[in-house]
Amino acid sequence: MNLSLTQIPRYSALLAGIVSIWAAAPAALAEDATAVPTELFGDHLEMSSSDTETFAITTGNVVLTGTNLRITCDRLEMTASRIGDKTAAVGNLEKIKFILAIGNVHIVQGDREATCQRAEVFPREDKVVLTGDPVFKDHSNGWVGAGEKITLFRSKREVFVEKIRLTGPAVGDLSATAKPRPSATPAAAAGTTPPPVAEPLPAVTFPRPAAR
């Protein structure tokens, strides 16, 4: 079953909230990014409500797309505060309280992506926790990080990694025994032809004065 915001009005507020929560810090989001509709695709959707909360579970080939964001996983669970008529089978949705993505989680945001088996989102704390072999990549600079647990605080732009394994582009030999690189003339470094060497001027002689 494919679900879109235009088909499920009550679900739209929840999906829009997911996109805003997963969005990176403002500096990481392109200012000229073109806004696109938020869509959720999956094999099955279940929704239920209590007097205070509404629960939604999407399973099977889950894909969530939005502006500068794509999330895929096996199962996506969401809990939101409930407002409106409490006698309705499914209440209206207000503030998202918790999001859980499980199984083959893959998150893509611009040049950054992360993979894990479990991603927990705590909107009120502005916190995201990745576990289950989490790996994050920044394609803009070539760095790849992994660990047992990765915790991100979006508003503070902080990242905490337990048992970090970080790899990046190679750097030059910085040891004391490193051989110096051959120096290049400014003209050669710039890729231009050096100017021709000027011919030496002919020597000038003066006659000796006559002997007295």
C-alpha positions as CSV (number, residue, x, y, z in Angstrom):
1,M,0.0,0.0,0.0
2,N,1.3,3.5,-0.9
3,L,0.3,6.4,1.3
4,S,0.7,10.1,0.4
5,L,-0.1,13.2,2.4
6,T,-2.9,14.1,0.0
7,Q,-4.6,10.8,0.6
8,I,-4.3,10.8,4.4
9,P,-4.9,14.3,5.8
10,R,-4.7,13.2,9.5
11,Y,-1.3,11.6,8.8
12,S,0.1,14.7,7.1
13,A,1.0,16.6,10.3
14,L,2.9,13.6,11.6
15,L,4.9,13.1,8.5
16,A,5.7,16.8,8.2
17,G,7.0,16.7,11.7
18,I,9.2,13.8,10.9
19,V,10.9,15.8,8.2
20,S,11.5,18.8,10.4
21,I,13.0,16.6,13.2
22,W,15.3,14.6,10.9
23,A,16.4,17.8,9.1
24,A,20.0,18.7,9.8
25,A,21.2,21.9,11.5
26,P,20.4,24.9,9.4
27,A,24.0,25.2,8.2
28,A,23.8,21.7,6.7
29,L,20.6,22.3,4.7
30,A,21.0,24.2,1.5
31,E,19.2,27.5,1.6
32,D,18.0,27.1,-2.0
33,A,16.8,23.5,-1.5
34,T,13.6,23.1,-3.5
35,A,10.7,22.0,-1.2
36,V,9.1,18.7,-2.2
37,P,6.0,17.0,-0.9
38,T,6.4,14.6,2.0
39,E,5.5,11.0,1.2
40,L,5.4,7.7,3.0
41,F,5.4,4.4,1.3
42,G,5.0,1.0,2.9
43,D,3.3,-2.4,2.7
44,H,1.1,-1.9,5.8
45,L,-0.1,0.9,8.1
46,E,-1.8,0.6,11.5
47,M,-3.0,3.6,13.6
48,S,-4.6,3.6,17.0
49,S,-5.3,6.2,19.7
50,S,-5.6,6.5,23.5
51,D,-7.1,9.5,25.3
52,T,-3.8,11.4,25.1
53,E,-1.7,9.8,22.3
54,T,-2.0,8.5,18.7
55,F,0.2,5.7,17.5
56,A,1.2,4.8,13.9
57,I,3.2,1.8,12.7
58,T,4.3,1.3,9.1
59,T,5.9,-1.9,8.1
60,G,7.4,-3.5,5.0
61,N,9.6,-1.6,2.5
62,V,9.1,1.6,4.3
63,V,10.3,4.7,2.4
64,L,9.9,8.3,3.7
65,T,10.9,11.2,1.5
66,G,10.8,14.9,1.9
67,T,12.8,18.0,1.3
68,N,16.5,17.1,1.3
69,L,15.7,13.8,3.1
70,R,15.1,10.1,2.4
71,I,14.7,7.4,5.0
72,T,14.2,3.7,4.3
73,C,13.7,0.9,6.9
74,D,11.7,-2.2,7.7
75,R,9.5,-0.7,10.3
76,L,8.7,2.9,11.4
77,E,6.8,3.6,14.7
78,M,5.6,7.0,15.7
79,T,3.9,8.4,18.8
80,A,2.2,11.8,18.9
81,S,0.1,13.8,21.3
82,R,-3.6,13.6,20.5
83,I,-6.0,16.5,20.1
84,G,-9.6,16.9,19.1
85,D,-12.5,14.6,19.6
86,K,-11.5,11.8,22.1
87,T,-14.4,9.6,21.0
88,A,-13.0,9.3,17.4
89,A,-11.4,6.0,16.4
90,V,-8.2,7.9,15.4
91,G,-7.5,11.3,16.9
92,N,-5.9,14.3,15.3
93,L,-2.2,14.6,15.6
94,E,-0.3,17.5,17.3
95,K,3.3,17.2,18.6
96,I,5.4,14.1,17.8
97,K,6.8,12.6,21.0
98,F,8.9,9.7,19.7
99,I,9.9,8.0,16.4
100,L,11.6,4.6,16.0
101,A,13.0,3.2,12.8
102,I,14.0,-0.4,12.9
103,G,15.7,-2.8,10.5
104,N,18.1,-1.8,7.7
105,V,17.8,1.9,8.4
106,H,19.3,4.2,5.8
107,I,19.1,8.0,6.1
108,V,20.2,10.3,3.3
109,Q,20.5,14.1,3.7
110,G,22.3,15.9,1.0
111,D,26.0,14.8,1.1
112,R,25.5,13.0,4.4
113,E,24.1,9.5,5.0
114,A,23.8,7.1,7.9
115,T,23.0,3.4,8.2
116,C,22.1,1.4,11.3
117,Q,19.6,-1.2,12.6
118,R,17.8,1.1,15.0
119,A,17.3,4.9,15.0
120,E,15.5,6.6,17.9
121,V,14.3,10.2,17.6
122,F,13.4,12.3,20.7
123,P,12.0,15.5,19.4
124,R,11.6,17.2,22.8
125,E,15.3,16.7,23.4
126,D,16.2,17.4,19.8
127,K,18.2,14.1,20.0
128,V,18.7,11.2,17.6
129,V,20.3,7.9,18.8
130,L,21.7,5.4,16.2
131,T,22.6,1.8,17.3
132,G,23.1,-1.5,15.7
133,D,26.3,-1.1,13.7
134,P,25.8,2.7,13.0
135,V,27.9,4.2,10.3
136,F,27.8,7.8,9.1
137,K,29.4,9.3,6.0
138,D,30.1,12.8,4.8
139,H,30.7,12.6,1.1
140,S,31.7,16.3,1.0
141,N,35.0,15.6,2.8
142,G,35.4,11.9,2.5
143,W,35.1,11.1,6.3
144,V,33.4,7.9,7.5
145,G,32.6,7.3,11.2
146,A,31.4,4.2,12.9
147,G,30.9,3.0,16.5
148,E,28.7,1.1,18.9
149,K,26.4,4.1,19.5
150,I,26.0,7.5,17.9
151,T,24.1,10.2,19.6
152,L,23.3,13.5,17.7
153,F,22.0,16.7,19.3
154,R,20.7,18.7,16.3
155,S,20.2,22.1,17.8
156,K,23.6,22.0,19.6
157,R,25.4,20.5,16.6
158,E,27.0,17.9,18.8
159,V,27.8,14.3,18.1
160,F,28.9,11.7,20.6
161,V,30.2,8.3,19.5
162,E,31.0,5.3,21.7
163,K,34.1,3.3,20.5
164,I,34.7,5.5,17.5
165,R,36.3,4.2,14.3
166,L,37.0,7.1,12.0
167,T,38.6,7.1,8.6
168,G,39.3,9.9,6.1
169,P,41.3,11.0,3.2
170,A,45.1,10.3,3.2
171,V,47.4,13.1,4.4
172,G,51.1,13.6,3.7
173,D,53.9,12.0,5.7
174,L,54.2,14.3,8.8
175,S,57.0,12.3,10.5
176,A,60.4,13.7,11.3
177,T,62.0,11.4,8.7
178,A,59.7,12.4,5.9
179,K,61.5,13.4,2.8
180,P,61.0,17.0,1.7
181,R,59.1,17.5,-1.4
182,P,61.0,19.0,-4.4
183,S,60.4,22.7,-4.5
184,A,59.0,24.2,-7.7
185,T,59.6,27.7,-9.1
186,P,56.5,29.9,-9.0
187,A,56.3,29.9,-12.8
188,A,56.4,26.1,-12.9
189,A,53.8,25.8,-10.2
190,A,51.5,28.1,-12.0
191,G,52.0,26.2,-15.3
192,T,53.4,29.1,-17.2
193,T,56.5,29.5,-19.3
194,P,59.3,31.4,-17.5
195,P,60.4,34.7,-19.1
196,P,63.6,34.5,-21.2
197,V,66.8,35.4,-19.6
198,A,68.1,38.8,-20.8
199,E,71.4,38.8,-22.6
200,P,74.3,40.5,-20.7
201,L,75.2,44.0,-21.9
202,P,78.6,44.4,-23.8
203,A,81.5,45.6,-21.7
204,V,82.3,49.3,-22.0
205,T,86.0,50.4,-22.1
206,F,87.6,53.8,-21.9
207,P,91.0,54.7,-23.5
208,R,93.8,55.2,-21.1
209,P,95.1,58.7,-20.8
210,A,98.4,59.4,-22.6
211,A,101.5,59.1,-20.5
212,R,103.1,62.4,-19.6
